[in-house]
């Protein structure tokens, strides 16, 4: 009877480990899949959002893998499979990307070991501390990999002469517009025109109706030049003056010597790493709250249990 219970327990544990592993594989796959789509089509900002969402889900799952999967062989095999899935979902197999994937794997392994060490060295499990350790190493792994991808992409653009500054600016502007209020651009231009009229002694004496008419006509002209859309992205990307400026700047970047380009790529990559790391740390607070709720629910549903272990320990004293 005892043997049957033990077999049932082992089977149940294996099913739970497999469930965590499958969820982790799915989350990491969709992270890489949507990130690859965003790199191919930067104007599709929603793919970056879905990639970030998959990243948040993977963070939570990775944390649960580190605290629930006690076998080093099982957790290391799970992380290895997740790393392989990420590699193939990105469809990029260049040498720098492979190095980045390897470092990604090492950081996740180190994160798991750090969590295990924290759990083994404390009398009572501290959720916030173990969660912070797991999240910190996972965020570092993702930030490092994404930085290498950015560096490889920029270096390729520079060397192949296909660098297009407009393709970089466009997704940034479109993302910024989604955050700003709908009438932000119009109000900004209107306030700027009002200041210009007030600064002109000839226009300042005009009646308010005339001033308003001038402002509306100017806004209409800008709207026509930008294809009927009054937004920062349309103004910067569609007006002749801005297009000429962007093209000149683009040509100057392409004319930079190769040796200097390498340092520029390294500099941009380092900035990207610290920015991504900082954003990741800020985003961990709401993700940690979600992880804590799931953590409590899993214990309430008997997915796992906490027991107090009595251990003998040698102590040296004088």
NUDRENRO-347733 format. One record per residue: residue number from 1; residue in three letters; chain; x, y, z of N, C-alpha, C in turn. Coordinates in steps of 0.05 Angstrom, whole numbers. Example, Ala and Ser with C-alpha at 12.3 -4.5 7.8 and 13.67 -1.06 7.14 Angstrom:
(1,"ala","A",(264,-114,156),(246,-90,156),(264,-66,156)),
(2,"ser","A",(257,-45,142),(273,-21,143),(258,1,157)),
***
This chain:
(1,"unk","A",(17,-24,0),(0,0,0),(17,25,0)),
(2,"unk","A",(38,24,16),(56,47,18),(71,52,-8)),
(3,"unk","A",(77,30,-22),(91,32,-48),(73,45,-69)),
(4,"unk","A",(47,38,-68),(27,50,-87),(24,80,-82)),
(5,"unk","A",(23,88,-56),(21,116,-49),(46,131,-59)),
(6,"unk","A",(69,119,-54),(94,131,-63),(95,135,-93)),
(7,"unk","A",(86,114,-108),(86,116,-137),(67,138,-147)),
(8,"unk","A",(44,140,-133),(24,160,-140),(35,188,-135)),
(9,"unk","A",(50,191,-113),(61,217,-106),(82,225,-127)),
(10,"unk","A",(99,206,-134),(120,211,-154),(107,219,-181)),
(11,"unk","A",(86,204,-189),(72,211,-214),(61,239,-213)),
(12,"unk","A",(48,246,-191),(37,272,-188),(58,294,-190)),
(13,"unk","A",(81,290,-177),(103,309,-178),(113,313,-207)),
(14,"unk","A",(116,291,-221),(125,292,-249),(106,307,-267)),
(15,"unk","A",(80,303,-263),(60,317,-278),(62,347,-273)),
(16,"unk","A",(65,355,-248),(67,383,-241),(92,396,-253)),
(17,"unk","A",(115,381,-253),(140,391,-264),(137,394,-295)),
(18,"unk","A",(124,374,-307),(119,375,-336),(101,399,-343)),
(19,"unk","A",(81,404,-326),(63,427,-331),(78,453,-330)),
(20,"unk","A",(96,456,-310),(112,481,-308),(131,484,-332)),
(21,"unk","A",(143,461,-339),(162,462,-362),(148,469,-388)),
(22,"unk","A",(125,458,-393),(110,463,-418),(101,493,-419)),
(23,"unk","A",(92,503,-396),(84,532,-395),(108,550,-400)),
(24,"unk","A",(131,542,-388),(155,558,-393),(164,557,-422)),
(25,"unk","A",(162,534,-434),(170,531,-463),(152,548,-481)),
(26,"unk","A",(126,547,-475),(106,563,-490),(112,593,-487)),
(27,"unk","A",(116,602,-463),(121,630,-458),(146,640,-471)),
(28,"unk","A",(168,624,-470),(193,632,-482),(191,632,-513)),
(29,"unk","A",(176,613,-523),(172,611,-552),(158,636,-563)),
(30,"unk","A",(136,644,-549),(121,667,-559),(137,693,-555)),
(31,"unk","A",(154,694,-534),(171,717,-531),(189,720,-555)),
(32,"unk","A",(203,698,-562),(221,699,-585),(207,703,-612)),
(33,"unk","A",(183,690,-614),(167,692,-639),(159,721,-644)),
(34,"unk","A",(147,734,-625),(137,762,-628),(161,781,-630)),
(35,"unk","A",(183,776,-616),(206,793,-618),(218,791,-646)),
(36,"unk","A",(218,767,-657),(228,764,-685),(211,778,-705)),
(37,"unk","A",(184,778,-700),(166,793,-718),(170,823,-716)),
(38,"unk","A",(175,832,-691),(180,861,-687),(206,870,-701)),
(39,"unk","A",(227,853,-700),(252,860,-713),(249,860,-743)),
(40,"unk","A",(232,842,-754),(227,841,-782),(209,864,-792)),
(41,"unk","A",(190,871,-775),(171,893,-782),(168,912,-758)),
(42,"unk","A",(188,930,-755),(188,948,-731),(163,966,-729)),
(43,"unk","A",(150,971,-751),(126,989,-750),(103,975,-735)),
(44,"unk","A",(104,949,-733),(82,934,-719),(88,934,-689)),
(45,"unk","A",(80,955,-676),(86,958,-647),(73,937,-630)),
(46,"unk","A",(50,926,-639),(35,907,-622),(51,881,-618)),
(47,"unk","A",(69,874,-637),(85,850,-634),(104,853,-611)),
(48,"unk","A",(115,877,-607),(133,883,-584),(117,881,-558)),
(49,"unk","A",(92,890,-558),(75,888,-534),(71,859,-527)),
(50,"unk","A",(64,842,-547),(59,814,-542),(85,800,-532)),
(51,"unk","A",(108,809,-543),(133,797,-535),(139,804,-505)),
(52,"unk","A",(133,829,-497),(137,837,-469),(117,822,-451)),
(53,"unk","A",(93,817,-460),(73,802,-445),(83,774,-440)),
(54,"unk","A",(93,761,-462),(104,734,-459),(128,734,-440)),
(55,"unk","A",(144,755,-441),(167,757,-423),(158,758,-394)),
(56,"unk","A",(137,774,-389),(127,776,-361),(116,748,-352)),
(57,"unk","A",(102,734,-369),(92,708,-362),(115,689,-356)),
(58,"unk","A",(136,690,-373),(159,672,-369),(173,678,-342)),
(59,"unk","A",(175,704,-335),(187,711,-309),(173,697,-286)),
(60,"unk","A",(147,698,-287),(131,685,-265),(136,655,-265)),
(61,"unk","A",(135,643,-289),(138,614,-291),(166,605,-283)),
(62,"unk","A",(187,621,-291),(214,615,-283),(217,616,-253)),
(63,"unk","A",(205,635,-240),(206,637,-211),(194,611,-198)),
(64,"unk","A",(171,602,-208),(159,578,-197),(175,553,-203)),
(65,"unk","A",(188,553,-226),(206,530,-232),(229,529,-212)),
(66,"unk","A",(240,552,-205),(263,552,-187),(256,543,-158)),
(67,"unk","A",(231,549,-149),(224,542,-122),(210,515,-120)),
(68,"unk","A",(197,506,-141),(182,481,-140),(197,457,-150)),
(69,"unk","A",(215,460,-170),(230,438,-181),(256,435,-165)),
(70,"unk","A",(257,416,-147),(280,413,-129),(304,398,-142)),
(71,"unk","A",(299,381,-162),(320,366,-175),(336,384,-193)),
(72,"unk","A",(362,385,-189),(380,402,-206),(380,392,-235)),
(73,"unk","A",(379,366,-238),(378,354,-265),(353,363,-280)),
(74,"unk","A",(330,362,-267),(305,369,-280),(303,399,-286)),
(75,"unk","A",(311,416,-268),(310,445,-272),(330,454,-293)),
(76,"unk","A",(354,442,-293),(374,449,-313),(366,440,-341)),
(77,"unk","A",(354,416,-342),(344,406,-368),(321,424,-378)),
(78,"unk","A",(304,433,-360),(282,451,-368),(292,478,-379)),
(79,"unk","A",(312,489,-365),(324,515,-374),(338,511,-401)),
(80,"unk","A",(351,488,-404),(365,482,-429),(345,481,-453)),
(81,"unk","A",(323,467,-448),(302,465,-469),(290,492,-475)),
(82,"unk","A",(285,508,-455),(274,535,-459),(293,552,-475)),
(83,"unk","A",(319,549,-470),(339,564,-485),(340,556,-514)),
(84,"unk","A",(338,530,-519),(337,520,-547),(312,530,-562)),
(85,"unk","A",(289,529,-548),(264,539,-560),(267,569,-567)),
(86,"unk","A",(279,584,-549),(283,613,-554),(300,617,-579)),
(87,"unk","A",(322,602,-581),(340,604,-603),(326,599,-630)),
(88,"unk","A",(310,577,-631),(297,571,-656),(273,589,-662)),
(89,"unk","A",(261,601,-642),(239,619,-646),(249,646,-657)),
(90,"unk","A",(275,653,-652),(286,678,-662),(295,675,-691)),
(91,"unk","A",(301,651,-700),(309,646,-728),(336,660,-734)),
(92,"unk","A",(352,664,-714),(378,678,-718),(400,660,-706)),
(93,"unk","A",(420,652,-723),(440,633,-714),(468,644,-718)),
(94,"unk","A",(472,670,-718),(498,681,-722),(515,677,-696)),
(95,"unk","A",(541,680,-698),(559,674,-676),(552,692,-651)),
(96,"unk","A",(549,718,-654),(542,735,-631),(516,726,-618)),
(97,"unk","A",(496,719,-634),(470,710,-623),(474,684,-607)),
(98,"unk","A",(490,666,-617),(495,641,-603),(509,646,-577)),
(99,"unk","A",(528,665,-577),(541,672,-552),(521,685,-532)),
(100,"unk","A",(503,702,-543),(482,714,-526),(464,693,-514)),
(101,"unk","A",(457,673,-530),(439,651,-521),(453,635,-499)),
(102,"unk","A",(479,630,-503),(495,616,-483),(496,631,-456)),
(103,"unk","A",(501,657,-458),(501,674,-434),(473,675,-421)),
(104,"unk","A",(453,676,-438),(425,675,-428),(421,649,-411)),
(105,"unk","A",(430,627,-422),(428,601,-408),(443,602,-381)),
(106,"unk","A",(467,613,-381),(483,614,-357),(470,631,-335)),
(107,"unk","A",(459,654,-343),(446,671,-324),(422,658,-311)),
(108,"unk","A",(406,644,-327),(383,629,-316),(392,607,-297)),
(109,"unk","A",(413,593,-304),(424,572,-286),(434,585,-260)),
(110,"unk","A",(448,607,-263),(458,621,-239),(435,631,-222)),
(111,"unk","A",(414,641,-235),(390,650,-220),(377,627,-204)),
(112,"unk","A",(376,604,-217),(364,580,-204),(381,572,-179)),
(113,"unk","A",(408,572,-183),(426,564,-161),(424,584,-138)),
(114,"unk","A",(421,610,-145),(419,631,-124),(394,628,-108)),
(115,"unk","A",(372,622,-122),(346,617,-108),(348,593,-90)),
(116,"unk","A",(360,571,-100),(363,546,-84),(380,552,-59)),
(117,"unk","A",(401,567,-63),(419,574,-41),(404,590,-20)),
(118,"unk","A",(388,610,-29),(372,626,-11),(353,609,6)),
(119,"unk","A",(339,591,-8),(320,573,6),(333,555,26)),
(120,"unk","A",(356,544,18),(370,525,36),(383,538,60)),
(121,"unk","A",(391,563,57),(405,577,78),(388,593,97)),
(122,"unk","A",(362,593,93),(343,607,111),(324,588,125)),
(123,"unk","A",(317,595,149),(298,578,164),(270,581,154)),
(124,"unk","A",(263,605,144),(236,610,134),(238,622,106)),
(125,"unk","A",(222,611,87),(224,621,60),(213,649,58)),
(126,"unk","A",(229,667,47),(221,695,43),(213,698,14)),
(127,"unk","A",(187,702,9),(177,703,-19),(190,726,-34)),
(128,"unk","A",(190,750,-22),(200,774,-36),(230,771,-43)),
(129,"unk","A",(246,760,-25),(274,758,-30),(280,737,-52)),
(130,"unk","A",(267,714,-50),(272,693,-71),(261,702,-98)),
(131,"unk","A",(238,716,-97),(227,727,-122),(246,748,-135)),
(132,"unk","A",(257,765,-118),(275,785,-128),(300,773,-141)),
(133,"unk","A",(310,752,-128),(334,739,-139),(328,726,-166)),
(134,"unk","A",(306,712,-168),(299,698,-193),(294,719,-215)),
(135,"unk","A",(278,739,-209),(271,760,-229),(295,775,-238)),
(136,"unk","A",(313,782,-219),(337,798,-226),(354,783,-246)),
(137,"unk","A",(360,758,-241),(377,743,-260),(363,738,-287)),
(138,"unk","A",(337,733,-287),(323,729,-312),(322,755,-328)),
(139,"unk","A",(318,777,-315),(317,803,-329),(344,810,-340)),
(140,"unk","A",(365,804,-325),(393,808,-336),(398,791,-360)),
(141,"unk","A",(388,766,-360),(392,748,-382),(378,758,-407)),
(142,"unk","A",(353,767,-404),(337,777,-426),(349,803,-437)),
(143,"unk","A",(357,821,-418),(368,847,-426),(394,843,-442)),
(144,"unk","A",(411,825,-433),(436,819,-446),(431,808,-474)),
(145,"unk","A",(413,789,-477),(407,777,-503),(396,798,-522)),
(146,"unk","A",(377,814,-512),(364,834,-529),(385,855,-537)),
(147,"unk","A",(404,862,-520),(425,881,-526),(443,870,-549)),
(148,"unk","A",(449,845,-547),(466,832,-568),(451,832,-595)),
(149,"unk","A",(425,827,-594),(409,827,-619),(409,855,-631)),
(150,"unk","A",(405,876,-614),(406,903,-623),(433,910,-636)),
(151,"unk","A",(455,902,-622),(482,907,-632),(487,894,-659)),
(152,"unk","A",(478,868,-661),(482,854,-687),(466,867,-709)),
(153,"unk","A",(442,875,-703),(425,888,-724),(437,915,-733)),
(154,"unk","A",(447,931,-714),(459,957,-720),(485,953,-736)),
(155,"unk","A",(501,934,-727),(526,929,-741),(522,920,-770)),
(156,"unk","A",(501,903,-773),(494,894,-800),(484,917,-818)),
(157,"unk","A",(468,935,-807),(459,958,-822),(482,976,-831)),
(158,"unk","A",(500,980,-812),(523,998,-818),(541,986,-840)),
(159,"unk","A",(547,960,-837),(566,947,-856),(554,943,-883)),
(160,"unk","A",(528,936,-884),(515,930,-910),(505,956,-924)),
(161,"unk","A",(507,978,-910),(498,1004,-922),(468,1006,-924)),
(162,"unk","A",(454,989,-909),(424,990,-910),(412,1004,-886)),
(163,"unk","A",(429,1019,-872),(419,1033,-848),(398,1054,-857)),
(164,"unk","A",(375,1053,-844),(353,1071,-850),(344,1083,-824)),
(165,"unk","A",(351,1108,-819),(344,1122,-794),(314,1124,-791)),
(166,"unk","A",(300,1127,-813),(271,1131,-813),(257,1106,-801)),
(167,"unk","A",(268,1082,-807),(256,1058,-797),(260,1055,-767)),
(168,"unk","A",(280,1068,-756),(285,1068,-727),(267,1088,-714)),
(169,"unk","A",(265,1112,-726),(249,1133,-714),(219,1127,-715)),
(170,"unk","A",(209,1115,-736),(181,1111,-740),(168,1095,-717)),
(171,"unk","A",(178,1071,-710),(165,1056,-688),(165,1070,-661)),
(172,"unk","A",(187,1086,-657),(189,1101,-632),(168,1123,-631)),
(173,"unk","A",(164,1137,-653),(143,1158,-654),(115,1146,-652)),
(174,"unk","A",(110,1124,-665),(84,1111,-664),(77,1102,-636)),
(175,"unk","A",(98,1091,-622),(94,1082,-594),(89,1106,-576)),
(176,"unk","A",(104,1128,-580),(100,1152,-564),(72,1164,-568)),
(177,"unk","A",(62,1163,-593),(35,1174,-599),(13,1159,-584)),
(178,"unk","A",(17,1133,-581),(-3,1116,-567),(-5,1124,-537)),
(179,"unk","A",(18,1133,-527),(19,1141,-498),(7,1169,-494)),
(180,"unk","A",(13,1187,-514),(4,1215,-512),(-27,1217,-516)),
(181,"unk","A",(-39,1238,-507),(-67,1243,-513),(-72,1247,-543)),
(182,"unk","A",(-96,1241,-552),(-102,1242,-581),(-98,1270,-593)),
(183,"unk","A",(-104,1291,-578),(-101,1318,-589),(-76,1332,-580)),
(184,"unk","A",(-56,1317,-571),(-32,1329,-560),(-17,1345,-582)),
(185,"unk","A",(-14,1333,-606),(1,1346,-627),(-12,1372,-636)),
(186,"unk","A",(-39,1370,-639),(-54,1394,-648),(-52,1416,-628)),
(187,"unk","A",(-55,1410,-602),(-53,1430,-581),(-25,1442,-580)),
(188,"unk","A",(-5,1425,-583),(23,1435,-583),(28,1454,-605)),
(189,"unk","A",(20,1447,-630),(24,1465,-653),(8,1491,-650)),
(190,"unk","A",(-16,1488,-639),(-33,1512,-635),(-21,1531,-615)),
(191,"unk","A",(-10,1521,-594),(3,1538,-573),(28,1551,-585)),
(192,"unk","A",(43,1536,-601),(67,1546,-614),(61,1569,-633)),
(193,"unk","A",(39,1566,-649),(30,1586,-668),(21,1611,-653)),
(194,"unk","A",(7,1607,-631),(-2,1630,-615),(21,1646,-604)),
(195,"unk","A",(43,1632,-596),(66,1646,-586),(80,1662,-608)),
(196,"unk","A",(81,1650,-632),(93,1664,-655),(77,1689,-663)),
(197,"unk","A",(51,1687,-662),(34,1710,-668),(38,1732,-647)),
(198,"unk","A",(40,1724,-622),(43,1744,-600),(71,1757,-602)),
(199,"unk","A",(90,1743,-613),(117,1754,-615),(120,1773,-639)),
(200,"unk","A",(101,1771,-658),(102,1788,-682),(85,1813,-677)),
(201,"unk","A",(98,1836,-678),(84,1862,-672),(61,1868,-692)),
(202,"unk","A",(64,1859,-717),(44,1864,-737),(19,1847,-733)),
(203,"unk","A",(24,1821,-726),(2,1802,-722),(-12,1805,-695)),
(204,"unk","A",(3,1816,-676),(-7,1817,-649),(-31,1836,-647)),
(205,"unk","A",(-32,1857,-664),(-54,1876,-662),(-79,1867,-677)),
(206,"unk","A",(-78,1845,-690),(-102,1834,-705),(-123,1826,-685)),
(207,"unk","A",(-148,1826,-694),(-170,1816,-677),(-167,1786,-671)),
(208,"unk","A",(-180,1777,-650),(-177,1749,-642),(-188,1730,-664)),
(209,"unk","A",(-209,1740,-678),(-220,1723,-700),(-200,1719,-722)),
(210,"unk","A",(-185,1740,-729),(-164,1738,-750),(-141,1720,-741)),
(211,"unk","A",(-134,1723,-716),(-112,1706,-705),(-120,1676,-707)),
(212,"unk","A",(-145,1671,-699),(-155,1643,-699),(-156,1632,-727)),
(213,"unk","A",(-164,1650,-746),(-165,1642,-774),(-138,1634,-785)),
(214,"unk","A",(-118,1650,-778),(-90,1645,-787),(-80,1618,-776)),
(215,"unk","A",(-86,1614,-750),(-78,1589,-737),(-91,1565,-751)),
(216,"unk","A",(-117,1566,-755),(-132,1544,-768),(-122,1539,-797)),
(217,"unk","A",(-116,1560,-812),(-106,1557,-839),(-79,1544,-839)),
(218,"unk","A",(-62,1552,-820),(-35,1540,-818),(-37,1511,-811)),
(219,"unk","A",(-54,1504,-792),(-58,1476,-784),(-68,1459,-807)),
(220,"unk","A",(-86,1471,-823),(-97,1457,-847),(-75,1452,-867)),
(221,"unk","A",(-58,1471,-871),(-36,1468,-890),(-16,1446,-881)),
(222,"unk","A",(-11,1445,-855),(7,1424,-844),(-6,1397,-847)),
(223,"unk","A",(-32,1396,-843),(-47,1371,-845),(-47,1360,-874)),
(224,"unk","A",(-49,1378,-893),(-48,1370,-921),(-20,1359,-929)),
(225,"unk","A",(0,1372,-919),(28,1364,-924),(34,1337,-912)),
(226,"unk","A",(21,1330,-891),(26,1305,-877),(6,1283,-884)),
(227,"unk","A",(-8,1286,-906),(-26,1265,-915),(-53,1264,-900)),
(228,"unk","A",(-61,1286,-889),(-87,1287,-875),(-87,1278,-847)),
(229,"unk","A",(-63,1274,-835),(-61,1265,-807),(-43,1284,-792)),
(230,"unk","A",(-54,1296,-771),(-39,1316,-755),(-28,1302,-730)),
(231,"unk","A",(-4,1291,-734),(10,1277,-712),(40,1281,-715)),
(232,"unk","A",(55,1277,-693),(84,1281,-694),(97,1262,-715)),
(233,"unk","A",(88,1237,-716),(100,1218,-735),(96,1227,-764)),
(234,"unk","A",(72,1236,-770),(66,1245,-797),(81,1271,-804)),
(235,"unk","A",(84,1289,-785),(98,1314,-789),(128,1309,-794)),
(236,"unk","A",(140,1292,-777),(169,1286,-779),(175,1269,-803)),
(237,"unk","A",(158,1250,-810),(164,1231,-831),(155,1239,-858)),
(238,"unk","A",(135,1257,-860),(123,1263,-886),(129,1291,-897)),
(239,"unk","A",(137,1310,-880),(143,1336,-891),(170,1336,-905)),
(240,"unk","A",(173,1353,-925),(197,1353,-942),(222,1361,-925)),
(241,"unk","A",(218,1381,-908),(240,1391,-892),(252,1370,-874)),
(242,"unk","A",(234,1356,-860),(243,1335,-841),(255,1311,-856)),
(243,"unk","A",(242,1304,-878),(253,1282,-894),(281,1288,-904)),
(244,"unk","A",(285,1312,-913),(312,1321,-922),(332,1320,-900)),
(245,"unk","A",(324,1329,-876),(342,1329,-853),(349,1300,-845)),
(246,"unk","A",(329,1283,-844),(333,1255,-836),(352,1241,-856)),
(247,"unk","A",(348,1246,-882),(364,1234,-903),(393,1243,-901)),
(248,"unk","A",(397,1269,-896),(424,1280,-893),(438,1267,-869)),
(249,"unk","A",(423,1265,-847),(435,1253,-823),(441,1223,-827)),
(250,"unk","A",(423,1210,-842),(427,1182,-849),(452,1178,-865)),
(251,"unk","A",(457,1195,-885),(481,1194,-902),(506,1199,-886)),
(252,"unk","A",(505,1217,-867),(528,1223,-850),(535,1200,-833)),
(253,"unk","A",(514,1185,-823),(519,1162,-806),(532,1140,-822)),
(254,"unk","A",(523,1136,-847),(535,1116,-865),(564,1122,-873)),
(255,"unk","A",(571,1148,-873),(598,1156,-881),(618,1154,-858)),
(256,"unk","A",(608,1147,-834),(627,1145,-811),(646,1121,-816)),
(257,"unk","A",(672,1124,-810),(691,1102,-813),(683,1077,-798)),
(258,"unk","A",(690,1054,-808),(682,1028,-796),(692,1025,-767)),
(259,"unk","A",(716,1035,-762),(727,1032,-735),(710,1047,-714)),
(260,"unk","A",(701,1071,-722),(684,1087,-704),(656,1075,-701)),
(261,"unk","A",(647,1063,-723),(620,1050,-722),(619,1028,-701)),
(262,"unk","A",(641,1013,-698),(641,992,-678),(637,1003,-650)),
(263,"unk","A",(651,1025,-644),(649,1038,-618),(621,1050,-614)),
(264,"unk","A",(609,1060,-635),(582,1071,-634),(562,1048,-627)),
(265,"unk","A",(565,1025,-641),(548,1002,-636),(551,992,-607)),
(266,"unk","A",(576,991,-598),(580,982,-570),(568,1002,-550)),
(267,"unk","A",(571,1028,-556),(559,1048,-538),(529,1047,-537)),
(268,"unk","A",(516,1045,-561),(487,1043,-562),(478,1017,-548)),
(269,"unk","A",(493,995,-552),(485,970,-539),(487,972,-509)),
(270,"unk","A",(507,985,-499),(510,988,-469),(487,1005,-458)),
(271,"unk","A",(481,1026,-472),(458,1043,-464),(432,1027,-464)),
(272,"unk","A",(428,1012,-486),(404,995,-488),(403,975,-465)),
(273,"unk","A",(426,963,-457),(426,944,-436),(416,956,-410)),
(274,"unk","A",(428,979,-402),(420,992,-377),(392,1002,-377)),
(275,"unk","A",(383,1012,-401),(355,1021,-403),(336,997,-400)),
(276,"unk","A",(341,975,-414),(324,951,-412),(324,940,-383)),
(277,"unk","A",(348,940,-371),(350,930,-344),(334,947,-325)),
(278,"unk","A",(336,973,-328),(321,992,-311),(291,989,-315)),
(279,"unk","A",(282,987,-340),(253,983,-345),(244,957,-334)),
(280,"unk","A",(260,936,-337),(253,910,-327),(249,910,-297)),
(281,"unk","A",(267,924,-283),(266,925,-253),(240,939,-245)),
(282,"unk","A",(233,961,-259),(208,975,-252),(183,958,-257)),
(283,"unk","A",(184,943,-279),(161,926,-286),(158,902,-267)),
(284,"unk","A",(179,895,-252),(177,872,-235),(157,876,-212)),
(285,"unk","A",(152,901,-205),(134,905,-182),(106,895,-187)),
(286,"unk","A",(93,903,-209),(66,891,-214),(67,861,-220)),
(287,"unk","A",(89,852,-234),(92,824,-240),(96,808,-214)),
(288,"unk","A",(110,820,-195),(114,806,-169),(88,803,-154)),
(289,"unk","A",(71,824,-155),(44,822,-143),(28,799,-155)),
(290,"unk","A",(28,797,-181),(14,775,-195),(25,748,-187)),
(291,"unk","A",(52,747,-185),(66,722,-178),(58,714,-149)),
(292,"unk","A",(56,734,-131),(49,728,-103),(21,717,-101)),
(293,"unk","A",(2,729,-116),(-26,719,-116),(-27,690,-126)),
(294,"unk","A",(-12,684,-148),(-12,657,-159),(2,638,-139)),
(295,"unk","A",(23,648,-126),(38,633,-106),(19,623,-83)),
(296,"unk","A",(3,642,-73),(-16,635,-52),(-38,616,-62)),
(297,"unk","A",(-47,621,-86),(-68,603,-97),(-58,575,-102)),
(298,"unk","A",(-33,572,-110),(-22,545,-114),(-20,530,-88)),
(299,"unk","A",(-12,543,-67),(-11,530,-41),(-39,523,-31)),
(300,"unk","A",(-58,542,-36),(-86,537,-28),(-98,513,-43)),
(301,"unk","A",(-89,510,-68),(-100,488,-85),(-84,462,-82)),
(302,"unk","A",(-66,461,-62),(-49,437,-56),(-31,430,-79)),
(303,"unk","A",(-23,450,-95),(-3,444,-116),(24,438,-103)),
(304,"unk","A",(29,452,-81),(53,447,-66),(47,453,-36)),
(305,"unk","A",(65,445,-19),(61,450,10),(87,457,23)),
(306,"unk","A",(85,471,45),(108,479,61),(109,463,86)),
(307,"unk","A",(131,450,92),(134,434,116),(158,444,131)),
(308,"unk","A",(158,440,157),(181,448,174),(199,424,178)),
(309,"unk","A",(224,427,171),(244,405,172),(262,408,196)),
(310,"unk","A",(264,387,212),(283,388,235),(310,377,225)),
(311,"unk","A",(330,393,228),(357,385,219),(378,389,241)),
(312,"unk","A",(396,369,243),(419,372,261),(441,387,247)),
(313,"unk","A",(454,404,262),(475,420,249),(498,425,269)),
(314,"unk","A",(522,422,258),(546,426,275),(551,456,279)),
(315,"unk","A",(557,464,303),(563,492,309),(590,493,323)),
(316,"unk","A",(608,511,314),(634,515,327),(632,539,345)),
(317,"unk","A",(640,535,369),(639,558,388),(664,557,406)),
(318,"unk","A",(671,579,419),(695,580,436),(686,580,466)),
***
